[in-house]
Each structure stands twice: as C-alpha cells, then as structure tokens.
Amino acid sequence: MPIIKQIPFKGRFEILIDYILKGASKDEDFTIFRNTKSEGVDRDTVVTSFIENDKYRKRVRTRCQHIVLSWHYNSNPSSEALWKLTNEFLRLRGMDSCVVFGKYHSDSKSKCGHIHLAVSQNLYLQDKSVRISKKELIDQNIALEKMQQREFPELNDSLVFIKPRAKEQEPYKKTNKKHRVNKLIDILNGLADTAKSLKHLHELIDQHSDLEAYSRGNTRYYGVWFGKEKYRIKKFISPERYSALERLELMREVMERSEREYGQENSLTR
C-alpha cells in the first residue's frame, strides 16, 4: 500500500488546490474528485465546491485534510492501480462522502510517485466529520495493503504493514563453530534494535569501530568487513528487524520529501 501522510489544513482552500494543480506534471495526469459542483474539475469549480461545503461546518474545527499517498521509487503504479487504490482508501476511511480533489505528482529526484488529496473535514453538506480510532486506522491500512497485494503484486516494494514472505528472507542463525560470526550477529542486531531507519542503521555501522561497509552495484551498504572477512548485512540481521527498518525507511523518505516539496506550505498546514 502507499505510505500515507495526513496533515490538517487550516488555510484558504485556494492555496491547497493551487499547490495540487501546480505539482501535477500534466493536465491529463491522474485526477480524482468527489462531491464537487457539476462534473467539472477546473480550478474555480473545485475551490467553490470546498467553500460552499465549508459553510455547513459548525462544530467541526478543522477545515480540510491534506493527504499524501506515496509509493516506493521501485513501484510505478498504473492508472488503474492509482484509481482503484485511491478509491479504496477513500471508501475505507469514509472520505468518499466528503468533498475530494486530488492529482498525481512525480518526484524527479526520488522518482517516487504520489497523490496529493484535498479532503474536506466535514461530510458533504453536513456538520459531521469522519471519526476513526487508532485500531480502525491500522485495520484499514492492512485491508488496503491486502487489496494492493492481491490485485497489484507489481507494487510489492511498497508493502508497509504486510511482512514479506518468509521464503524471501534470508535466515540468520548462530553457529557453535564460528565465534566471529556469532559476535557479528550480536553487533548487527544490536545496532538494528537501536536504529530508527535503514539510513540510521547505516550511520551506526559507519560509527562502529569493528565494521566497515562495502558496496555491491548501486547498493552502498550491501555488506560489511568484519576483521578480514566480508559479510552481507541482510543475512545476519533477523528478518523481522530488517523488515521493520525497511518500513521505517519508507516513512522517513516520505516525510523528508514532503518537507522539501511543501516549502512555504509548512506554515499553511499547521
């Protein structure tokens, strides 16, 4: 499933809509809308739709949600995938009953594709909002990911909540014959326990006096030198730890990219 970032938006609707339109590379890029005035998706129609719906908001404090659905750079979702996954996300969240406008953006630096959505906080022409508990949120994310895994297996690099299959993981285990390997396993798993992402793990490896990273192809941290021997990093960290770090790394990339992209928007969404 895509990494999901949700930011309460309290500024003017024009600013968020203009940002979404400006970031799209082409007019014909993927576009989605719900409950807008007429079937038009031109800028003024969309802005007017949000403003008119906002008049019904009384007790609901937040005006709008700015939501980013982002896929891993190795994933290239088709138009069908974008359409089905975004619609399923809105359905699961109950946001298909809100005013919605969104377009697909492509990051030229990270190569990650992502959708920016503007979603009214209040339901269409109502003074009610969607309320979701943390447990419901996780359950919905898992349901969305299972749907993606079932219908679009080519996007498996973007799995966040579903762990990779065990056969895709290289097992690690200690041995009674090689004390050096046992020590390396303890060191790498200790660093993995401390790390907050794969990038952080790599920084910890660089700082460790007994380890020196080596690369293979485009993979800078493919393995480590430990003494006079080379060892592949992923082989000696437990699959559960490594999978968790991969998911955290995806989230870190999205957060950093969002901060770069938004620029002035940081002041608009707080």
Accessible surface in RSA format (square Angstrom, percent):
REM  Atomic radii and reference values for relative SASA: ProtOr
REM  Chains: A
REM  Algorithm: Lee & Richards
REM  Probe-radius: 1.40
REM  Slices: 20
REM RES _ NUM      All-atoms   Total-Side   Main-Chain    Non-polar    All polar
REM                ABS   REL    ABS   REL    ABS   REL    ABS   REL    ABS   REL
RES MET A   1     2.41   1.2   2.29   1.5   0.12   0.3   2.29   1.9   0.12   0.2
RES PRO A   2     0.60   0.4   0.60   0.5   0.00   0.0   0.60   0.5   0.00   0.0
RES ILE A   3    12.11   6.9  10.05   7.5   2.06   5.0  12.00   8.6   0.11   0.3
RES ILE A   4    36.14  20.6  12.52   9.3  23.62  56.9  12.52   9.0  23.62  64.1
RES LYS A   5    33.98  16.6  30.38  18.6   3.60   8.6  24.92  22.4   9.06   9.6
RES GLN A   6    77.32  43.2  50.86  37.2  26.46  63.0  17.85  38.0  59.48  45.1
RES ILE A   7    21.58  12.3  20.98  15.6   0.61   1.5  21.58  15.5   0.00   0.0
RES PRO A   8    60.99  44.5  60.99  55.6   0.00   0.0  60.99  50.4   0.00   0.0
RES PHE A   9     0.35   0.2   0.35   0.2   0.00   0.0   0.35   0.2   0.00   0.0
RES LYS A  10   125.92  61.4 107.02  65.7  18.91  45.0  53.86  48.5  72.06  76.8
RES GLY A  11    19.27  23.8   0.00   N/A  19.27  23.8  18.88  51.8   0.39   0.9
RES ARG A  12   137.34  57.7 136.27  69.5   1.08   2.6  61.74  84.4  75.60  45.8
RES PHE A  13     4.22   2.1   3.57   2.2   0.65   1.7   3.64   2.2   0.58   1.7
RES GLU A  14    43.35  24.9  43.35  32.8   0.00   0.0  10.70  20.7  32.65  26.7
RES ILE A  15    47.42  27.0  42.15  31.4   5.27  12.7  45.55  32.8   1.87   5.1
RES LEU A  16     1.74   1.0   0.75   0.5   0.99   2.5   1.74   1.2   0.00   0.0
RES ILE A  17     1.01   0.6   1.01   0.7   0.00   0.0   1.01   0.7   0.00   0.0
RES ASP A  18    57.39  40.2  53.98  53.7   3.41   8.1  26.86  63.2  30.53  30.5
RES TYR A  19    45.51  21.2  40.40  23.0   5.11  13.3  41.75  31.4   3.76   4.6
RES ILE A  20     0.00   0.0   0.00   0.0   0.00   0.0   0.00   0.0   0.00   0.0
RES LEU A  21    56.39  31.4  44.44  31.8  11.95  30.0  44.74  31.4  11.65  31.4
RES LYS A  22   180.75  88.2 151.70  93.1  29.06  69.2 104.83  94.4  75.92  80.9
RES GLY A  23    34.36  42.4   0.00   N/A  34.36  42.4  20.14  55.3  14.22  31.8
RES ALA A  24    15.67  14.4   1.68   2.6  13.99  31.8   1.68   2.4  13.99  37.1
RES SER A  25    84.08  71.0  45.68  61.0  38.39  88.4  44.88  95.6  39.19  54.9
RES LYS A  26   121.95  59.5 113.52  69.7   8.43  20.1  64.79  58.3  57.16  60.9
RES ASP A  27   137.98  96.7 117.55 117.0  20.43  48.3  34.82  81.9 103.16 102.9
RES GLU A  28   138.42  79.5 105.08  79.5  33.35  79.4  69.28 134.0  69.14  56.5
RES ASP A  29    27.25  19.1  20.02  19.9   7.23  17.1   4.34  10.2  22.91  22.8
RES PHE A  30    28.08  14.0  11.69   7.2  16.39  42.6  21.37  13.0   6.71  19.2
RES THR A  31    35.34  25.1  19.16  19.4  16.18  38.6  15.17  20.4  20.17  30.5
RES ILE A  32     0.81   0.5   0.00   0.0   0.81   2.0   0.81   0.6   0.00   0.0
RES PHE A  33    56.94  28.5  50.06  31.0   6.88  17.9  50.06  30.3   6.88  19.7
RES ARG A  34    58.35  24.5  55.65  28.4   2.70   6.4  24.10  32.9  34.25  20.8
RES ASN A  35    51.83  35.7  31.00  30.0  20.84  50.2  10.24  24.6  41.60  40.2
RES THR A  36    15.77  11.2   0.80   0.8  14.97  35.7   0.22   0.3  15.55  23.5
RES LYS A  37   104.72  51.1  97.13  59.6   7.59  18.1  58.20  52.4  46.53  49.6
RES SER A  38    87.32  73.8  53.58  71.5  33.74  77.7  62.09 132.2  25.23  35.3
RES GLU A  39   144.40  82.9 131.40  99.4  13.00  30.9  67.17 129.9  77.23  63.1
RES GLY A  40    28.56  35.2   0.00   N/A  28.56  35.2  25.47  69.9   3.09   6.9
RES VAL A  41    52.26  34.4  44.88  40.6   7.38  17.8  44.88  39.0   7.38  20.0
RES ASP A  42    80.91  56.7  68.02  67.7  12.89  30.5  51.85 122.0  29.06  29.0
RES ARG A  43    91.25  38.3  85.94  43.8   5.31  12.6  34.89  47.7  56.36  34.2
RES ASP A  44    88.95  62.3  86.02  85.6   2.93   6.9  29.66  69.8  59.29  59.1
RES THR A  45    27.08  19.3  21.34  21.6   5.74  13.7   8.60  11.6  18.48  27.9
RES VAL A  46     0.08   0.0   0.08   0.1   0.00   0.0   0.08   0.1   0.00   0.0
RES VAL A  47     8.67   5.7   8.67   7.8   0.00   0.0   8.67   7.5   0.00   0.0
RES THR A  48    52.19  37.1  51.36  52.1   0.83   2.0  27.62  37.1  24.57  37.1
RES SER A  49     3.87   3.3   0.71   0.9   3.16   7.3   1.77   3.8   2.09   2.9
RES PHE A  50     1.00   0.5   0.17   0.1   0.84   2.2   0.17   0.1   0.84   2.4
RES ILE A  51    65.10  37.0  64.24  47.9   0.85   2.1  64.40  46.4   0.70   1.9
RES GLU A  52    65.18  37.4  64.70  48.9   0.48   1.1  17.33  33.5  47.85  39.1
RES ASN A  53     1.39   1.0   0.91   0.9   0.48   1.2   0.54   1.3   0.86   0.8
RES ASP A  54    21.03  14.7  16.68  16.6   4.36  10.3   3.09   7.3  17.95  17.9
RES LYS A  55   122.70  59.9 107.17  65.8  15.54  37.0  79.33  71.4  43.37  46.2
RES TYR A  56   103.74  48.4  98.55  56.1   5.18  13.5  61.44  46.2  42.30  52.1
RES ARG A  57    50.93  21.4  37.69  19.2  13.23  31.5   0.03   0.0  50.89  30.8
RES LYS A  58   156.33  76.3 123.57  75.8  32.77  78.0  82.56  74.3  73.77  78.6
RES ARG A  59   187.42  78.7 163.38  83.3  24.04  57.2  85.73 117.2 101.69  61.6
RES VAL A  60    19.11  12.6  12.66  11.5   6.45  15.5  18.52  16.1   0.59   1.6
RES ARG A  61   220.30  92.5 194.71  99.3  25.59  60.9  76.19 104.1 144.12  87.3
RES THR A  62    26.33  18.7  24.70  25.0   1.63   3.9   1.70   2.3  24.63  37.2
RES ARG A  63    56.27  23.6  55.92  28.5   0.34   0.8  18.36  25.1  37.90  23.0
RES CYS A  64     0.07   0.0   0.07   0.1   0.00   0.0   0.00   0.0   0.07   0.1
RES GLN A  65    16.74   9.4  16.74  12.2   0.00   0.0   3.23   6.9  13.51  10.2
RES HIS A  66     0.00   0.0   0.00   0.0   0.00   0.0   0.00   0.0   0.00   0.0
RES ILE A  67     0.00   0.0   0.00   0.0   0.00   0.0   0.00   0.0   0.00   0.0
RES VAL A  68     2.05   1.3   2.05   1.9   0.00   0.0   2.05   1.8   0.00   0.0
RES LEU A  69     0.42   0.2   0.42   0.3   0.00   0.0   0.42   0.3   0.00   0.0
RES SER A  70     1.25   1.1   0.79   1.1   0.46   1.1   0.01   0.0   1.24   1.7
RES TRP A  71     2.70   1.1   0.00   0.0   2.70   6.3   1.41   0.8   1.29   2.1
RES HIS A  72    29.11  15.9  25.77  17.9   3.34   8.6   7.49   7.7  21.62  25.2
RES TYR A  73   109.23  51.0  92.83  52.8  16.40  42.7  51.46  38.7  57.78  71.2
RES ASN A  74    90.68  62.5  59.38  57.4  31.30  75.4  13.15  31.6  77.53  74.9
RES SER A  75     5.81   4.9   0.06   0.1   5.74  13.2   0.71   1.5   5.10   7.1
RES ASN A  76   129.14  89.1 111.15 107.4  17.99  43.3  31.74  76.4  97.40  94.1
RES PRO A  77    10.63   7.7   0.42   0.4  10.21  37.1   0.54   0.4  10.09  62.7
RES SER A  78    54.58  46.1  43.21  57.7  11.37  26.2  49.86 106.2   4.72   6.6
RES SER A  79    85.76  72.5  77.69 103.7   8.06  18.6  38.59  82.2  47.17  66.1
RES GLU A  80    99.00  56.8  89.43  67.7   9.57  22.8  37.44  72.4  61.57  50.3
RES ALA A  81     0.00   0.0   0.00   0.0   0.00   0.0   0.00   0.0   0.00   0.0
RES LEU A  82     8.36   4.7   8.36   6.0   0.00   0.0   8.36   5.9   0.00   0.0
RES TRP A  83   116.11  46.6 116.11  56.2   0.00   0.0  89.49  47.7  26.62  43.2
RES LYS A  84    81.11  39.6  76.33  46.8   4.78  11.4  45.41  40.9  35.69  38.0
RES LEU A  85     0.85   0.5   0.34   0.2   0.51   1.3   0.41   0.3   0.43   1.2
RES THR A  86     0.00   0.0   0.00   0.0   0.00   0.0   0.00   0.0   0.00   0.0
RES ASN A  87    32.81  22.6  28.82  27.8   3.99   9.6  22.10  53.2  10.71  10.3
RES GLU A  88    33.80  19.4  31.91  24.1   1.89   4.5   3.73   7.2  30.07  24.6
RES PHE A  89     1.16   0.6   1.04   0.6   0.12   0.3   1.16   0.7   0.00   0.0
RES LEU A  90     0.60   0.3   0.60   0.4   0.00   0.0   0.60   0.4   0.00   0.0
RES ARG A  91   133.76  56.2 122.69  62.5  11.06  26.3  54.37  74.3  79.39  48.1
RES LEU A  92    36.06  20.1  21.57  15.4  14.49  36.4  24.18  17.0  11.88  32.0
RES ARG A  93     9.45   4.0   7.04   3.6   2.41   5.7   1.31   1.8   8.14   4.9
RES GLY A  94    28.54  35.2   0.00   N/A  28.54  35.2  25.91  71.1   2.63   5.9
RES MET A  95    11.25   5.8  11.25   7.4   0.00   0.0  11.25   9.6   0.00   0.0
RES ASP A  96    56.33  39.5  45.77  45.6  10.56  25.0  12.96  30.5  43.37  43.3
RES SER A  97    54.19  45.8  48.27  64.4   5.92  13.6  19.06  40.6  35.13  49.2
RES CYS A  98     1.19   0.9   1.19   1.3   0.00   0.0   0.00   0.0   1.19   1.3
RES VAL A  99     0.04   0.0   0.04   0.0   0.00   0.0   0.04   0.0   0.00   0.0
RES VAL A 100     0.00   0.0   0.00   0.0   0.00   0.0   0.00   0.0   0.00   0.0
RES PHE A 101     0.14   0.1   0.14   0.1   0.00   0.0   0.14   0.1   0.00   0.0
RES GLY A 102     0.00   0.0   0.00   N/A   0.00   0.0   0.00   0.0   0.00   0.0
RES LYS A 103    11.24   5.5  11.24   6.9   0.00   0.0   4.56   4.1   6.68   7.1
RES TYR A 104    36.25  16.9  36.25  20.6   0.00   0.0  25.93  19.5  10.32  12.7
RES HIS A 105     9.54   5.2   9.54   6.6   0.00   0.0   3.77   3.9   5.77   6.7
RES SER A 106    71.68  60.6  47.19  63.0  24.49  56.4  20.20  43.0  51.48  72.1
RES ASP A 107    15.31  10.7   9.59   9.5   5.72  13.5   6.42  15.1   8.89   8.9
RES SER A 108    90.62  76.6  73.03  97.5  17.59  40.5  52.22 111.2  38.40  53.8
RES LYS A 109   166.62  81.3 137.24  84.2  29.38  69.9  93.59  84.2  73.03  77.8
RES SER A 110    35.58  30.1  20.08  26.8  15.50  35.7  30.99  66.0   4.58   6.4
RES LYS A 111   139.12  67.9 124.97  76.7  14.15  33.7  83.16  74.9  55.96  59.6
RES CYS A 112     4.03   3.0   4.03   4.5   0.00   0.0   0.00   0.0   4.03   4.3
RES GLY A 113     3.63   4.5   0.00   N/A   3.63   4.5   1.45   4.0   2.18   4.9
RES HIS A 114     0.79   0.4   0.79   0.5   0.00   0.0   0.65   0.7   0.14   0.2
RES ILE A 115     0.00   0.0   0.00   0.0   0.00   0.0   0.00   0.0   0.00   0.0
RES HIS A 116     0.52   0.3   0.52   0.4   0.00   0.0   0.52   0.5   0.00   0.0
RES LEU A 117     0.00   0.0   0.00   0.0   0.00   0.0   0.00   0.0   0.00   0.0
RES ALA A 118     0.70   0.6   0.70   1.1   0.00   0.0   0.70   1.0   0.00   0.0
RES VAL A 119     0.56   0.4   0.56   0.5   0.00   0.0   0.56   0.5   0.00   0.0
RES SER A 120     3.70   3.1   2.05   2.7   1.65   3.8   2.05   4.4   1.65   2.3
RES GLN A 121    33.32  18.6  29.67  21.7   3.65   8.7   2.27   4.8  31.05  23.6
RES ASN A 122     0.52   0.4   0.52   0.5   0.00   0.0   0.00   0.0   0.52   0.5
RES LEU A 123    31.12  17.3  31.12  22.3   0.00   0.0  31.12  21.9   0.00   0.0
RES TYR A 124    89.53  41.8  84.62  48.1   4.91  12.8  48.63  36.5  40.90  50.4
RES LEU A 125    77.76  43.3  63.79  45.6  13.97  35.1  63.79  44.8  13.97  37.6
RES GLN A 126    73.09  40.9  68.07  49.7   5.02  12.0  26.89  57.2  46.19  35.0
RES ASP A 127    30.76  21.5  21.53  21.4   9.23  21.8  17.16  40.4  13.60  13.6
RES LYS A 128   124.85  60.9 121.36  74.5   3.49   8.3  69.84  62.9  55.01  58.6
RES SER A 129    28.02  23.7  10.44  13.9  17.58  40.5   0.00   0.0  28.02  39.3
RES VAL A 130    38.40  25.3  19.32  17.5  19.09  46.0  24.44  21.2  13.96  37.9
RES ARG A 131   213.49  89.6 183.60  93.6  29.90  71.2  69.14  94.5 144.36  87.5
RES ILE A 132    55.50  31.6  18.86  14.1  36.64  88.3  20.67  14.9  34.83  94.5
RES SER A 133    58.11  49.1  44.96  60.0  13.15  30.3  50.26 107.0   7.85  11.0
RES LYS A 134   177.05  86.4 171.71 105.4   5.34  12.7 115.15 103.6  61.90  65.9
RES LYS A 135   146.48  71.5 140.55  86.2   5.93  14.1 112.69 101.4  33.79  36.0
RES GLU A 136    85.73  49.2  84.13  63.7   1.60   3.8  30.98  59.9  54.76  44.7
RES LEU A 137    67.60  37.7  67.60  48.4   0.00   0.0  67.60  47.5   0.00   0.0
RES ILE A 138    85.63  48.7  85.63  63.8   0.00   0.0  85.63  61.7   0.00   0.0
RES ASP A 139    66.16  46.3  59.26  59.0   6.90  16.3  26.72  62.9  39.44  39.3
RES GLN A 140    29.96  16.8  28.13  20.6   1.83   4.4  12.40  26.4  17.56  13.3
RES ASN A 141    14.67  10.1  14.46  14.0   0.21   0.5   0.21   0.5  14.46  14.0
RES ILE A 142    56.21  32.0  56.21  41.9   0.00   0.0  56.21  40.5   0.00   0.0
RES ALA A 143    42.40  39.0  32.76  50.6   9.65  21.9  37.40  52.7   5.00  13.3
RES LEU A 144     2.00   1.1   2.00   1.4   0.00   0.0   2.00   1.4   0.00   0.0
RES GLU A 145     0.00   0.0   0.00   0.0   0.00   0.0   0.00   0.0   0.00   0.0
RES LYS A 146   115.32  56.3 112.84  69.2   2.47   5.9  58.82  52.9  56.50  60.2
RES MET A 147    19.71  10.2  19.54  12.9   0.17   0.4  19.54  16.6   0.17   0.2
RES GLN A 148     0.00   0.0   0.00   0.0   0.00   0.0   0.00   0.0   0.00   0.0
RES GLN A 149    60.24  33.7  53.75  39.3   6.48  15.4  15.06  32.0  45.18  34.3
RES ARG A 150   162.12  68.1 131.24  66.9  30.88  73.5  77.99 106.6  84.13  51.0
RES GLU A 151    71.50  41.1  46.68  35.3  24.82  59.1  25.10  48.6  46.40  37.9
RES PHE A 152    11.31   5.7  11.31   7.0   0.00   0.0  11.31   6.9   0.00   0.0
RES PRO A 153    76.91  56.1  69.57  63.4   7.34  26.7  69.87  57.7   7.04  43.8
RES GLU A 154   107.77  61.9  77.33  58.5  30.44  72.5  65.53 126.8  42.24  34.5
RES LEU A 155     0.25   0.1   0.25   0.2   0.00   0.0   0.25   0.2   0.00   0.0
RES ASN A 156    61.01  42.1  50.75  49.0  10.27  24.7  21.65  52.1  39.36  38.0
RES ASP A 157    75.62  53.0  60.59  60.3  15.03  35.5   7.20  16.9  68.42  68.2
RES SER A 158     2.15   1.8   1.42   1.9   0.73   1.7   2.00   4.3   0.15   0.2
RES LEU A 159    22.69  12.6  12.73   9.1   9.95  25.0  12.73   8.9   9.95  26.8
RES VAL A 160     9.55   6.3   9.29   8.4   0.26   0.6   9.29   8.1   0.26   0.7
RES PHE A 161    78.39  39.2  54.69  33.9  23.70  61.7  56.87  34.5  21.52  61.6
RES ILE A 162    35.04  19.9  29.69  22.1   5.35  12.9  33.53  24.1   1.51   4.1
RES LYS A 163   115.70  56.4 103.15  63.3  12.55  29.9  65.05  58.6  50.65  54.0
RES PRO A 164    46.05  33.6  31.98  29.2  14.07  51.1  36.33  30.0   9.72  60.4
RES ARG A 165   137.60  57.8 129.57  66.1   8.03  19.1  64.76  88.5  72.84  44.1
RES ALA A 166    89.80  82.6  69.45 107.2  20.34  46.3  74.79 105.3  15.01  39.8
RES LYS A 167   164.15  80.1 122.83  75.4  41.32  98.4  85.64  77.1  78.50  83.6
RES GLU A 168    90.65  52.0  64.22  48.6  26.43  62.9  37.40  72.3  53.24  43.5
RES GLN A 169    22.10  12.4  13.11   9.6   8.99  21.4   8.06  17.2  14.04  10.6
RES GLU A 170    60.41  34.7  57.90  43.8   2.50   6.0  30.24  58.5  30.17  24.6
RES PRO A 171   106.85  77.9  96.90  88.3   9.95  36.2 100.42  82.9   6.44  40.0
RES TYR A 172    71.16  33.2  52.79  30.0  18.37  47.8  26.41  19.8  44.74  55.2
RES LYS A 173   171.09  83.5 156.82  96.2  14.26  34.0 103.77  93.4  67.31  71.7
RES LYS A 174   115.03  56.1  90.30  55.4  24.73  58.9  56.59  50.9  58.44  62.2
RES THR A 175    43.08  30.6  35.80  36.3   7.28  17.3  30.16  40.5  12.91  19.5
RES ASN A 176   162.79 112.3 124.24 120.1  38.55  92.8  33.79  81.3 129.00 124.7
RES LYS A 177   192.10  93.7 156.77  96.2  35.33  84.1 104.82  94.3  87.28  93.0
RES LYS A 178   130.06  63.4 125.51  77.0   4.55  10.8  72.61  65.4  57.45  61.2
RES HIS A 179   144.51  79.0 137.15  95.3   7.37  18.8 101.47 104.6  43.04  50.1
RES ARG A 180   111.18  46.7 105.15  53.6   6.03  14.4  29.60  40.5  81.58  49.4
RES VAL A 181    15.96  10.5  15.96  14.5   0.00   0.0  15.96  13.9   0.00   0.0
RES ASN A 182    29.21  20.1  29.21  28.2   0.00   0.0   8.83  21.2  20.38  19.7
RES LYS A 183    98.48  48.0  95.01  58.3   3.47   8.3  50.03  45.0  48.45  51.6
RES LEU A 184     0.00   0.0   0.00   0.0   0.00   0.0   0.00   0.0   0.00   0.0
RES ILE A 185     3.90   2.2   3.90   2.9   0.00   0.0   3.90   2.8   0.00   0.0
RES ASP A 186    77.94  54.6  65.43  65.1  12.51  29.6  30.17  71.0  47.78  47.6
RES ILE A 187    25.90  14.7  18.41  13.7   7.49  18.1  24.75  17.8   1.16   3.1
RES LEU A 188     0.00   0.0   0.00   0.0   0.00   0.0   0.00   0.0   0.00   0.0
RES ASN A 189    10.98   7.6  10.87  10.5   0.11   0.3  10.86  26.1   0.12   0.1
RES GLY A 190    34.91  43.1   0.00   N/A  34.91  43.1  30.34  83.3   4.57  10.2
RES LEU A 191    27.06  15.1  26.86  19.2   0.20   0.5  26.86  18.9   0.20   0.5
RES ALA A 192     6.15   5.7   0.00   0.0   6.15  14.0   0.00   0.0   6.15  16.3
RES ASP A 193    93.31  65.4  59.32  59.0  33.99  80.4  29.55  69.5  63.76  63.6
RES THR A 194    86.87  61.8  70.01  71.0  16.85  40.2  52.68  70.8  34.19  51.7
RES ALA A 195     9.94   9.1   0.00   0.0   9.94  22.6   0.00   0.0   9.94  26.3
RES LYS A 196   159.79  78.0 149.14  91.5  10.65  25.4  94.15  84.7  65.63  69.9
RES SER A 197     5.09   4.3   5.09   6.8   0.00   0.0   2.26   4.8   2.82   4.0
RES LEU A 198    26.69  14.9  26.69  19.1   0.00   0.0  26.69  18.7   0.00   0.0
RES LYS A 199    93.99  45.9  92.43  56.7   1.56   3.7  51.62  46.5  42.38  45.1
RES HIS A 200    46.73  25.5  45.50  31.6   1.23   3.1  27.58  28.4  19.15  22.3
RES LEU A 201     0.20   0.1   0.20   0.1   0.00   0.0   0.20   0.1   0.00   0.0
RES HIS A 202    40.18  22.0  40.18  27.9   0.00   0.0  26.16  27.0  14.02  16.3
RES GLU A 203    73.93  42.4  72.08  54.5   1.84   4.4  28.96  56.0  44.96  36.7
RES LEU A 204    26.74  14.9  25.09  17.9   1.66   4.2  25.09  17.6   1.66   4.5
RES ILE A 205     0.00   0.0   0.00   0.0   0.00   0.0   0.00   0.0   0.00   0.0
RES ASP A 206    80.09  56.1  49.20  49.0  30.89  73.0  29.16  68.6  50.93  50.8
RES GLN A 207   136.93  76.6 101.71  74.3  35.22  83.9  47.37 100.8  89.56  67.9
RES HIS A 208    50.44  27.6  40.91  28.4   9.53  24.4  27.85  28.7  22.59  26.3
RES SER A 209   114.33  96.6  70.29  93.8  44.04 101.4  57.65 122.8  56.68  79.4
RES ASP A 210    65.44  45.8  52.60  52.4  12.84  30.4  13.13  30.9  52.31  52.2
RES LEU A 211    12.02   6.7   0.00   0.0  12.02  30.2   1.23   0.9  10.79  29.0
RES GLU A 212   116.15  66.7 112.42  85.1   3.73   8.9  36.45  70.5  79.70  65.1
RES ALA A 213    13.10  12.0   0.24   0.4  12.86  29.3   0.24   0.3  12.86  34.1
RES TYR A 214    39.31  18.4  34.95  19.9   4.36  11.3  27.99  21.0  11.31  13.9
RES SER A 215    63.05  53.3  41.75  55.7  21.30  49.1   6.57  14.0  56.48  79.1
RES ARG A 216   152.42  64.0 142.58  72.7   9.83  23.4  41.84  57.2 110.58  67.0
RES GLY A 217    77.50  95.6   0.00   N/A  77.50  95.6  43.51 119.4  33.99  76.1
RES ASN A 218   163.59 112.8 125.75 121.5  37.85  91.1  38.80  93.4 124.80 120.6
RES THR A 219    69.88  49.7  64.72  65.6   5.16  12.3  36.81  49.4  33.07  50.0
RES ARG A 220   126.82  53.2 120.72  61.5   6.10  14.5  60.77  83.1  66.05  40.0
RES TYR A 221    42.19  19.7  31.81  18.1  10.38  27.0  16.90  12.7  25.29  31.2
RES TYR A 222    47.89  22.4  43.12  24.5   4.77  12.4  32.15  24.2  15.74  19.4
RES GLY A 223     0.00   0.0   0.00   N/A   0.00   0.0   0.00   0.0   0.00   0.0
RES VAL A 224     0.00   0.0   0.00   0.0   0.00   0.0   0.00   0.0   0.00   0.0
RES TRP A 225    97.69  39.2  95.89  46.4   1.79   4.2  80.78  43.1  16.91  27.4
RES PHE A 226     5.86   2.9   5.86   3.6   0.00   0.0   5.86   3.6   0.00   0.0
RES GLY A 227    50.73  62.6   0.00   N/A  50.73  62.6  26.98  74.1  23.75  53.2
RES LYS A 228   191.71  93.5 170.24 104.5  21.48  51.1 116.70 105.0  75.01  79.9
RES GLU A 229    97.40  55.9  96.03  72.7   1.37   3.3  21.72  42.0  75.68  61.8
RES LYS A 230   110.01  53.7  85.61  52.5  24.40  58.1  36.92  33.2  73.09  77.9
RES TYR A 231    29.92  14.0  25.78  14.7   4.14  10.8  22.08  16.6   7.84   9.7
RES ARG A 232    75.38  31.6  70.69  36.0   4.69  11.2  17.14  23.4  58.23  35.3
RES ILE A 233     4.08   2.3   4.08   3.0   0.00   0.0   4.08   2.9   0.00   0.0
RES LYS A 234    51.32  25.0  49.14  30.1   2.19   5.2  13.73  12.4  37.60  40.1
RES LYS A 235    95.79  46.7  95.79  58.8   0.00   0.0  39.77  35.8  56.03  59.7
RES PHE A 236    21.59  10.8  21.59  13.4   0.00   0.0  21.59  13.1   0.00   0.0
RES ILE A 237     1.08   0.6   0.00   0.0   1.08   2.6   0.00   0.0   1.08   2.9
RES SER A 238     7.15   6.0   7.15   9.5   0.00   0.0   5.73  12.2   1.42   2.0
RES PRO A 239    30.03  21.9  27.90  25.4   2.13   7.7  29.61  24.4   0.42   2.6
RES GLU A 240   101.48  58.3  96.13  72.7   5.35  12.7  46.37  89.7  55.11  45.0
RES ARG A 241    79.07  33.2  72.99  37.2   6.08  14.5  25.23  34.5  53.84  32.6
RES TYR A 242    27.90  13.0  27.90  15.9   0.00   0.0   1.66   1.3  26.23  32.3
RES SER A 243     3.69   3.1   3.57   4.8   0.12   0.3   2.07   4.4   1.61   2.3
RES ALA A 244    35.77  32.9  34.38  53.0   1.40   3.2  35.16  49.5   0.61   1.6
RES LEU A 245     4.92   2.7   4.92   3.5   0.00   0.0   4.92   3.5   0.00   0.0
RES GLU A 246    55.72  32.0  54.27  41.1   1.45   3.5  19.26  37.2  36.47  29.8
RES ARG A 247    47.88  20.1  47.67  24.3   0.21   0.5  11.62  15.9  36.26  22.0
RES LEU A 248    77.97  43.4  75.42  54.0   2.55   6.4  75.42  53.0   2.55   6.9
RES GLU A 249    19.59  11.2  19.59  14.8   0.00   0.0  11.74  22.7   7.85   6.4
RES LEU A 250    15.59   8.7  15.58  11.1   0.01   0.0  15.58  10.9   0.01   0.0
RES MET A 251    89.02  46.1  88.38  58.5   0.63   1.5  71.20  60.5  17.82  23.6
RES ARG A 252    56.51  23.7  50.38  25.7   6.13  14.6  39.42  53.9  17.08  10.4
RES GLU A 253    46.16  26.5  41.48  31.4   4.68  11.1  21.60  41.8  24.56  20.1
RES VAL A 254     6.85   4.5   6.85   6.2   0.00   0.0   6.85   5.9   0.00   0.0
RES MET A 255    93.59  48.5  93.59  61.9   0.00   0.0  80.39  68.3  13.20  17.5
RES GLU A 256    68.59  39.4  67.12  50.8   1.47   3.5  25.85  50.0  42.74  34.9
RES ARG A 257     4.29   1.8   4.29   2.2   0.00   0.0   1.25   1.7   3.04   1.8
RES SER A 258     3.09   2.6   2.87   3.8   0.23   0.5   0.23   0.5   2.87   4.0
RES GLU A 259    99.64  57.2  91.64  69.3   8.00  19.0  25.89  50.1  73.75  60.2
RES ARG A 260   128.11  53.8  96.45  49.2  31.66  75.4  70.96  97.0  57.15  34.6
RES GLU A 261    58.97  33.9  33.13  25.1  25.84  61.5  31.49  60.9  27.48  22.4
RES TYR A 262     7.37   3.4   1.67   1.0   5.70  14.8   1.67   1.3   5.70   7.0
RES GLY A 263    42.90  52.9   0.00   N/A  42.90  52.9  35.95  98.7   6.95  15.6
RES GLN A 264   146.89  82.1 127.85  93.4  19.04  45.3  51.07 108.7  95.83  72.7
RES GLU A 265     4.45   2.6   4.45   3.4   0.00   0.0   4.27   8.3   0.18   0.2
RES ASN A 266    50.14  34.6  49.30  47.6   0.85   2.0  12.92  31.1  37.23  36.0
RES SER A 267    86.85  73.4  58.66  78.3  28.19  64.9  51.23 109.1  35.62  49.9
RES LEU A 268    42.29  23.6  36.82  26.3   5.46  13.7  39.85  28.0   2.44   6.6
RES THR A 269     9.78   7.0   5.69   5.8   4.09   9.7   0.00   0.0   9.78  14.8
RES ARG A 270   206.34  86.6 166.36  84.8  39.98  95.2  82.05 112.1 124.29  75.3
END  Absolute sums over single chains surface
CHAIN  1 A    14941.0      12493.9       2447.1       7696.8       7244.2
END  Absolute sums over all chains
TOTAL         14941.0      12493.9       2447.1       7696.8       7244.2
